[in-house]
Amino acid sequence: MSSTREFDIIVYGATGYTGRLVAEYLCQEYGNDSQLRWAMAGRSQSKLEAVRDEIGAPASTPLVVADTSDLASLQAMVERTKVVLTTVGPYQLYGPELVRICAETGTDYVDLCGEPAWMRQMIDAHGETAKQSGARIVFSCGFDSIPFDLGVYFLQQAAKEQLGCALPRVKGRVRKMKGTFSGGTAASLKATMAAAKANPEIFKLLANPFALTPGFTGPAQPPAMKPEYDESLGSWAAPFIMAAINTRNVHRSNALLGHAYGEDFVYDEMLLTGPGEQGEAIANTVAGDKSLASDDAPKPGEGPSKEERETGFYDVLFIGEAADGRSLKASVAGKRDPGYGSTSRMIAESAICLVRDANDTQGGIWTTAPAMGDKLIKRLQEHAGLTFKLEP
């Protein structure tokens, strides 16, 4: 990529709920970093000015007007920056042309996508172009799927050091979580369901755990469709709603890492709900919850208060088992609510990591673990309030 780009990062969607949080984070965390050149972008100059002033960003903060319905404005925006950080979703509705332009111009790209069928379409359509141009396109740089993708990567790295082998079986178990899913997540789910109804091929992709690993199909994976009691943890477990995207990204990471976790790798995710009858009842309630797909789900642009964001948290346990029965555990925990407070920090650090740290990563469509790995883990721990650690 040309080093003469005007900006390092453009935050596209900066007037939306999550985009505004990203811009606010960059302003607060990197406001004194004169080497980081970033700009806010959106459809309306007046709204950009208002958000800039509301978050306390300097009046000199560059503003860029761009709209997905105006391809010339998108092209002009992309050509000015090293990385496009976009929070404008659902991505299947507003992302295709942006991904295409980034792939063609050698511009790096990060988003918060949790839409596996669309991601596969982009891999098929633009993966080779990105390899040729040098564009590093990294999907799912928020709560879906960074804690899970990097959590498995972190555990597997430790297993190679301590056990001398990869772990062919890993369980991801959400131990604690306080926070709300974003309106963007709800909108993405609805758009995906609408697309699947219109195209049976999308249903097939959604049901395939290896949807994001073209040309490779691994072993059967646990369905995780109903509550179950986990004897080893002494807790009931319910299906975890983000598993449908996280598991696909983890399998793609494995493939992009040359099957470093093994070609027989098995991975699933569930939400722990506690022991006894109460744990079982909660698990059944979680399994039957369809609120994210309902008309009462949060709308794009809506979200929790600052206090709710800052008092949120999450804690995910990863349990790995080697072929000889030896095991290893690790956890990833995050301060602030997962869908907004933590997500806005994760995507910002992903963009900065591409600019400053991931110099060896070649062009292509990536997941976070093979694209940034240890470098991103370091950033997230130093700046974004995440903790990665091995457990006894």
N, C-alpha and C positions, 0 to 999 in steps of 0.2 A: 504494500500500500504506500502511496505517496506520503512522505513525511511533511508535505506542505499543506495538509488539510488545516482549515482554519480552527476547528475545534477537536478536542479529544472525544467528547461525549455530547450528544444532543439527546435530551430527555423529551421524547415525543409522547404527547398526551399529558403534558405538565399541568393542564388545567383540570384534569380528572382527579378523582379522589386519591388513587394510589400514586399517580404521576406527581401530584402535588407533594405527597410525602417523600418521594424520591428527591425532588428538587430541594425540599426543606432539609433533608438529610445531607445532601451534598453541600448545601450552604453552611450548615452547622459543623459538619465534620471536616470539611475541606475548604472552608471559607478563607482561611489564611494560607492556603496552598496556592501560591501564585503560578505554580507549574501546571496545575490542572485547569484546562480551558474547557468550559462547558456552557451549554446554552439550553434554554427552555423553548419547546416547540409545541404548537397546537393550532387549532383552526382560527382562533380569534385573537387579534393583536390586543384588543381592550381587555379580554379575559386574562391573557398572559401578563399584562401589566398589573392587573388587579392581584393575581396570585403572587407575582413577584414581590409586590409591596406587602401583602398579607403575611408572607412567610419570612419577611425581613431580609430578603436578598438585596444586594446592592442595586441601586438604580442603573448601574452600568452592566448588569447581567444581560447578555445578549438574548434577544427574543427572535424566534423564527416562525413565520406563519406557513403552515403546510397542512394539507388535507388529503385524505386517502382518495377522495373523489376527483382530485386535481393531480394527475400524474406528473405534470411539469413541476409542480411545487414539491412533490415527493422527491423527484429526481434532484432538484436543486438542493433540497435539504440534505440528502444522502451524500452528495458530492462535497459537502462542506465539512464533514466530520469523519473521524476514525471509527467511532462506534455509534450506532443508533441504539438507544435504549428505549424500547417502546412498551407502554402500558395500555395501548389502544386495542382492546379486545371487544367481543370475541375475535380471535385472530383469524379464524376461518372466514369471517366477514370482512375484516379490515386489514388483514396482514399479507395476502398473497402477492400483491404488487410491490409492497415494501420489501419482502424477502427477495423477490426477483431482482429488484433494482440493486439491493445490497450485494447479492451474488454476482451480478454483472459488473459492478463498479469496484469490487474488492473491498467493500466496506463491512466491518464487523457489525454484528447484530446480537442483541440479547432481548429476551422477552419473558413473560410470565405464563407461557402457554401450558395448558393442561388438556389439550385437544389432540389425542394421539392419531386419530384418522387424518386430520389435516397435516400434522407433522409428517406423517408418512408420505402424503401427497407432495409436500415440499421437498422431502428427501429425494423422491423419485424425479421431481421436476427440475430441481436446482442444485442438487448435491454435486454433480460433476462440474457445473459452472463455477460453484464456489471454490472447488479444489483448484481450478485453473486460474481464477482471479486472485486467490489468496484470502477471500472473505471467510472469516470464522463466524459461523452462524450457530448460536447456542440457545436452544429453546429451554423453557422450564427453569428459569433462574430465580424462583421464589420458593415458598413453602412446598409447592410442588415444582421441582423435586429435590432441591438442594440438600436438606437434612438427610434424606433417604439415600440419594445417589452417592453423596459424599460419605454418609455414615457407613454404607456397605464397603465403599472404597477404603475408608480408614480402617475398618475391621480386617479386610483382606490384606492390607499392607502389614498390619500387626501380625497376622497369622503367618505370613511368609517369614517375618523376622523371628517370631517366637516358636512357631511350630514347624517351620520349614516347608510349608505347603499351603495351597489355597483351601478355602472352605467350600465344599460343593453344596452345602445346605446352610442357608441363612434365613432366620425369621426376624422380621421387623415388627416390633410391638410398641405401639404408642402407649406409654405408661400414664402420662398426664398431659392435658391440653386445656387451656382456657383461652377462649377467643371465638370470634365468629368468622365464618367463611365470607369471602368478599362477594359483592354484587357481580363482579366480573366472572367469578367462578360459577355462579348460578346462571349467568347469561351464556357462558360457554357450554355448560351442560345442556341447556335448552336448545342452543344452536346445533350441538352435536346430535341430539335426539331428532331434531327436525331433519337434519341432513341424512341421518340413518334411515328414517322413514321414506325419504325420497330415493335412496340409493342402497339396495341390499348389500352391495360390496362394502359399504362403510360398516354395516353390522358385522360382517366377517372380520374386518380389521379390528373392531372394538373388542371382539371376543378372542382375539389371538394374542397371547402373551408375548409373542415375538413379532408383533406388528411393525416394530421399528428396527428390526434386524433383517433387511431384505436378503434373501438367499440362505438364511440360516434358521433352522427350527430345532430347538433343544428339547429336553424331556418334558413330560407332562408336569404341569404346575398345580399346586393346591388351589382349588376353586374359591375358597374363603367366601362362600355365599351365605353361610348361616352361622349363628353363634356356636361356640364350642368351649369346652372346659380344658384348660391347659394345666395338666398335672404338674409339670415341671415348675410352673410359675405360681401355682395355687390360685389361679384367677380365671374367671370367664373372659372370653374374648369375642368381640363382635366384628363383622366386616368393617373395614376402614374405607371411607368413601374416596380417599385420594389414591387408594391402591391401584385403581385401574390405569392411572397415568404413571405413578411412581415405579411400579414393577416393570413397565415397558421401558422406561428410561434406564433402569438398572441393567436390564438385559442388553440394551443398546450399548451402555458403557462397557459391559463385559466384552461384547463383540468388538468394539472399537479399540479396546485394550488388548486385542489379540486373544480373547478368551482367557484372560488372566485368572478368572475365577473358575475356569474349567468349562468344557462344552456340555457337561452334565449338571450345570449349576441350577439349583432350585431355590426360589425366593418368593416369599409372600409377606403380606402385611395385615395386621389386625389391631384393633383397639381394645386394650385391657379395661374391664369394667368392674373388677373386684371379685371376691369369693362369695360363696353361699347363695342363698335364694335372692338376695338383693342384687348381687353381681349378675345372676342369670336374668333377672327381670330387666336390669339396665341394658344388658346385651340384646335382649329381645326388642326392647324399645328402640335401640340404635338401629338394629337390623331392619325394623319396619318404618324407619323415618324417611319420608319422601319430601320433606319440606324444601330441600334445595331445588327441587324441580317444580315446586308449586308456585302459584301466583303470589303467595305471601313471601317468597324468597327475597332477599335484599336485591335492590336494583343497582346497575352500574352507576357509580358516583355516590352511592350511599355507603355509610360505614359507621363504625363505633366512635365514641367520643375519645378525646385525647387520654382521659383517665382510663377508659376501658382498654385502649391500645397499650398503655404503659403498664397496666397490671396483668396483662395476659402473659402466657408462657406455654412452652411445650417441652416434652421430655420423651425421647424415643430410645428404646433398648433394641440392640441388635445381638442376636444369639447365633453364633456360627458353630457348625459341627464338622470336623474333619472326617475323612473316610475311615480312620481307625478309631473313631469315637471320642477323640480329644475335642475339647470345646474352648471357645473364647467369646467374651462378651465385650461390647462397647456401647457407649451411649452418645447421643447428640441432644443437647438441650439448648433452648433459646429463650432469651428475655423478650418481653412484649408479645402481643397477640400474633399468632402465626400468619393470618391472612393479610395483615396490613402493616403493623409496626415492624415486624421482623422481615417480612417479604420486601418492603421498600429498601431496607438496608442490604439485604442479600443481592438484589439485582444491581444496586449501585456498586457494590464491591465487585460483582462479576464484571461489570463494564470496566472498572478501573484495573482489575486484574488483567484483562485483555490488553489494555493500553500499556501497562507498566511491567507486567510480570511474565505473561505467557508468550514470550518472544519466540519460543521454539515450536509453538503450535501452528501447523500448516492450515491452509484453507480447507473448508469442508463444512458439513453440517454435523455439529457435535452435541454431546451432553457435557455436563459440567466436570465430571470426574476425569475423563481422558483429556479434556481441553485445558483444565486448570488445576485439578487435583490438589496436591499439597500446598501449592501457592495460594489457592483460594481458601483452603482451610485456615491457613495462617492469617489471611486478611479478615476472615469472618470472626476469628477469635480475638484479633487485636482491635477490630473496629465495630463489629456488628452485634456483639453480645451473644455469640454462639460458643458452646463448649463441646469439644470432642475429647472423650477420654475412655480408656479401657476400664472395665469393671471386674471386681473379683468374682 
